[in-house]
Every structure is written in structure tokens, then in C-alpha cells.
Amino acid sequence: MKVENYFTTPIYIVEKPEWLLETIKATDSYIEEAKELNKPNFHKKKDFGLVHHSKPIGGETKLKNLTEYIGRMSGDILDNQGYDMRSYNLFISEMWVQEFAKHGGGHHSPHIHWNGHISGFYFLKCSDKTSYPIFHDPRPGKMMGMLKQKDPKQINYSTEQVHFKIQPGTMIFFNSYLTHEFIFDKGIEPFRFIHFNVQASDKNYAI
């Protein structure tokens, strides 16, 4: 029997540790500001369950190397996937830095980012004791008829979600239609990452 695979879902992983120190330093003030704004939500002076979410950082000049790299990689990914990128301009539609609560409980429920084409993360502070991203099968038809897996630890056609071991400097790119979440963080060690979304704008409709 001949088997052909279609409608695959790629996830791209790159290690960029050389930008860690400058990126952490550039995002420190944004995290401190986010923590200060979150203080009214603290319970008994503890930030349990919170995510310290910065204001937009895409225009931060200290992150120029990172943002330019994100743009180049996103364009290359879409081009290699077969899209005619000559018809589009790419721009970073959203970019922010987040740090999960020092006292634990930080997490994100499964979600996607609307009207985007490439999304991704750049992990600044993490370890095997922190949260990590989980990606879900994006095909609603398959999930509606999901059967019990023989072995959930095996990656095969029955797999409904995957996750990766991450370390400081890990960068992940994926198509924005891919549902993702972050598991409950125990607050043992710091967990900080940059999240970005890239959008392709049709050149024919530029104002």
C-alpha cells in the first residue's frame, strides 16, 4: 500500500543564545513596568496566577537585530512553504515580553492569534522546572472524532498535541493557525519569553 502525507503542520526551532544577554537587558524595564501595573491584582503581596505582560515592544531599537531576524525568517518560512511572497509585505503586527508569576500559577489556555501568518517565541529565562509551550493538532475535523491513543508518548498519526524541551535562547516559529498554550508554571525558577506575530499584507491593497 502506498502512503502519501498531506496537510502537514511544520514547527521551526532555532537556537539563538548569542542575543540572550542583550535581549534580557532590553526587556527588564518592560517587565518591571508590567509588574508594577499588575500590583493591584496581587493577593497578600503575592503574584500567584498572574502573567506580567508588557506593552508592545516591536519598536524597541535595542531589539533591532531580533526584529529584523524575525522578519527575514518569517518571509523565508512562508516562501519555502510555497506562498508567493512577491505579492505581500511582511510586518510584525504584535510583539511583547511576558514573565510568569514569581509565586507560580502563570499559564495560558489554548488559543490562536487572529489575522496572522507566522507566530513565535524567543525564550529568555526558562529551565526544565518552568512552563513550556504545547501545540495542538489544528484540524478541527480530526479532533471532533478523536480516538483513544494506544501510547500517548509516541508521535504518530494519533498524536493530538506535542511539546518541546526549551532552554534560554530557543526560538520557535509556527503558522499562526496552530493552537498553542503554556502549562501551569510552579514558580520554581524564572520564566520569561518574547511572543511575536507576523502578518502578510497584500501589496495590491496598500493605502
Secondary structure, 3 states (H helix, E strand, C coil): CCCCCCCCCCEEEEECHHHHHHHHHHHHHHHHHHHHHHHHHCECCECCCCEEECCCCCCCHHHHHHHHHHHHHHHHHHHHCCCCHHHEEEEEEEEEEEEECCCCCCCEEEECCCCCCEEEEEEEECCCCCCCEEEECCCHHHHHCCCCCCCCCCCCCCCCEEECCCCCCEEEEEECCCCEEECCCCCCCCCEEEEEEEEEEEHHHCC
